[in-house]
Each structure stands twice: as structure tokens, then as C-alpha cells.
Amino acid sequence: MKLGVLDYGAGNLRSVLNAFDAIGAHADLVTKPAGFDQIDLLVFPGQGAFGDSVRILKETGLWQPLQAWLQAGKPYLGICLGYQLLFESSEESPGVEGLGVAKGRVRKFDAASGLKIPHMGWNVARWEESQSAIWAGLPNPTYVYFVHSYYPELQDESLALCRTDYGVGFVSGIARKNLVAVQFHPEKSQEAGLTLLRNAVKVLGA
């Protein structure tokens, strides 16, 4: 199975590539539309603003093939921004449409609650039993590493893979046929993160 990591010039992807190498699943960067034709599983990690990312993806010609990939139901693994962009919109960038794969919007944590923003560091993901193949070999809950100021507000709870609390409870990962996406960073979550990546590649490649 050929893995491709979407690279639109934002963020350091080396740690993601290293994580896949560590589990014996080499991944190449996808930097142009033609790269989609060379892979079986698309990985979209990322950091940055919702709106700026949409703009850059469109300017580099990657937005349309990304939409087509998801609409065709091809294997997709989203991390952080690659999770949030699956939603319809974000409070971070009013008026900018996301990919709309998951119904709902991305909201900002409420600073008035006294929370430290961004939500940065270790927190727990509480797994849904129905998605056990994706978290096989991990405890429930599992400590994973987060860095984000916005969280998804999901309409279809049946998609939930895991949940996390940070002042408010939110769905920190979703899964459906040929799609897994999480808010946290598996590549920064030590052995637990590598186990999750290994499971996700196995499930998405089945």
C-alpha cells in the first residue's frame, strides 16, 4: 500500500514521515495534483489557520483532487488540521467552506472559562467500543498529545472514534469506512501514537 502525505507548504512534516518509517510504512510527499494518482492512502496532517489552508490548497491545485479523493471514498487519514477541514466551516475563518465530509462546524475554546489556549499537551482520548480495531492494543482511555485552539462540533455522533474533555467535551476523532481522522498528533504521542498509526493503516488498507 502506497502512502502519500499531503504537503502544501505549511508545517514541518518530517516528524510525520519519521513516524510512518518507524512502523515500517514508508510515505512519500504529495505536492501536486498528479501525486494523488500514485498513492493508495492519503494522509493529511497539518497546522495553521482553517481559511489560510483552504486558500493555499486551492492556489496549489490540491483542493479539487482532495475533494475528489474524499468524495470517491478512498482511504484517508487526517491529523489535526486534516481533521478540522473535514467539517463544513470554522469560527476561525467565517465564510470559508470546509470539505463538508462531516456535518458540523469547528468552534473556538472559550477563553472566558479560564482555559489555557491553545489546548497543548497530554490529555486522554476515550475510545468508542464500536471502533476497537483502530485502537487495538491501547488502553481505554489513552493519553495522546494535543496542540489546538479550536475543536469540532460534530452533528453525527455515530462517526465518533474517541472523545476528550477540555473545559467542554468534544469528539477528538472520527471514523467511518475508509476514513480515520483525529484532533491530536499521533506522531507526537510516543508509542501510543505509533500503535494508532499502525492500526489505522491496517484498517484503511483492508
Residue pairs with C-beta under 8 A, 6 or more apart in sequence:
1 25
1 40
1 41
1 201
1 205
2 28
2 38
2 39
2 40
2 41
3 20
3 25
3 26
3 27
3 28
3 39
3 40
3 41
3 43
3 201
4 27
4 28
4 29
4 30
4 35
4 36
4 38
4 39
4 41
4 42
4 43
5 13
5 16
5 17
5 20
5 27
5 28
5 29
5 30
5 43
5 44
5 45
6 29
6 30
6 42
6 43
6 44
6 45
6 46
6 62
6 66
6 82
7 13
7 29
7 30
7 31
8 31
8 46
8 53
8 56
8 57
8 60
8 62
9 56
9 60
10 46
10 47
10 48
10 52
10 53
10 56
11 45
11 46
11 47
11 48
13 29
13 45
15 187
15 188
16 27
16 43
16 45
16 79
16 187
17 27
17 29
18 187
19 186
19 187
19 193
19 194
19 197
20 26
20 27
20 43
20 197
20 201
21 27
22 194
23 194
23 197
23 198
23 201
25 197
25 198
25 201
27 43
28 35
28 38
28 39
29 35
30 36
30 38
30 39
30 42
30 62
31 60
32 60
32 61
32 62
33 61
33 62
33 64
33 65
36 42
36 65
36 68
36 69
40 74
40 75
40 205
41 74
41 75
41 76
41 77
41 201
41 204
41 205
42 66
42 69
42 74
42 75
42 76
42 77
43 76
43 77
43 78
43 79
43 82
44 66
44 76
44 77
44 78
44 79
44 81
44 82
44 85
45 78
45 79
45 80
45 81
45 82
45 185
45 187
46 53
46 79
46 80
46 81
46 82
46 85
47 80
47 81
47 147
48 81
49 92
49 93
50 81
50 84
50 85
50 90
50 92
50 93
50 96
50 98
50 106
50 150
51 90
51 92
51 93
51 96
52 93
53 81
53 85
54 63
54 85
54 93
54 96
54 97
54 98
57 63
57 66
66 99
67 99
69 76
70 76
70 86
70 99
70 101
70 179
73 177
73 178
73 179
74 178
75 178
75 179
75 204
75 205
76 178
76 179
76 180
76 181
76 204
77 179
77 180
77 181
77 197
77 200
77 201
77 204
78 85
78 86
78 179
78 180
78 181
78 182
79 181
79 182
79 185
79 186
79 187
80 147
80 148
80 182
80 183
80 184
80 185
82 181
83 152
83 173
83 174
83 181
83 182
83 183
84 90
84 98
84 106
84 148
84 150
84 152
84 183
85 98
85 99
86 98
86 99
86 100
86 101
86 102
86 174
86 181
87 98
87 99
87 100
87 101
87 102
87 103
87 104
87 105
87 106
87 152
87 154
88 97
88 98
88 100
88 102
88 103
88 104
88 105
89 96
89 97
89 98
89 105
89 106
90 96
90 98
90 105
90 106
90 107
90 150
91 105
91 106
91 107
91 108
91 150
92 106
92 108
92 149
92 150
98 106
101 179
102 152
102 154
102 155
102 156
102 159
102 174
103 154
103 155
103 156
104 152
104 153
104 154
104 155
104 156
105 152
105 153
106 150
106 151
106 152
106 153
107 150
107 151
107 152
107 153
108 117
108 149
108 150
109 115
109 117
109 118
109 119
109 149
109 150
109 151
109 166
109 167
109 168
110 167
110 168
111 117
113 167
113 168
114 167
115 166
115 167
117 149
118 147
118 148
118 149
119 146
119 147
119 148
119 149
119 151
119 166
120 146
120 147
121 145
121 146
122 143
122 144
122 145
122 146
123 143
123 144
123 146
123 164
123 165
123 166
123 184
124 141
124 142
124 143
124 144
124 164
124 165
125 141
125 142
125 143
125 144
125 162
125 163
125 164
125 172
125 173
125 182
125 184
126 140
126 141
126 162
126 163
126 164
127 134
127 135
127 138
127 140
127 141
127 142
127 161
127 162
128 160
128 161
128 162
128 163
131 160
131 161
131 162
131 175
133 199
133 202
133 203
134 161
134 175
134 180
134 196
134 199
134 200
134 203
135 142
135 161
135 162
135 196
135 199
136 199
137 195
137 199
138 192
138 195
138 196
141 162
142 192
142 196
143 189
143 192
144 182
144 184
144 185
144 186
144 189
144 192
144 193
144 196
145 184
145 185
145 188
145 189
145 190
145 193
146 164
146 166
146 172
146 183
146 184
146 185
147 185
147 188
148 183
151 166
151 168
151 170
151 172
151 183
152 170
152 171
152 183
153 170
154 160
154 170
154 171
154 174
157 171
159 171
159 174
159 175
159 176
160 171
160 173
160 174
161 171
161 172
161 173
161 174
161 175
161 180
161 182
162 171
162 172
162 173
162 182
163 169
163 170
163 171
163 172
164 170
164 172
164 183
164 184
170 183
172 182
172 183
172 184
173 180
173 181
173 182
173 183
173 184
174 180
174 181
175 181
178 204
179 204
180 200
180 203
180 204
182 196
185 193
186 192
186 193
186 194
186 196
186 197
187 193
187 197
189 196
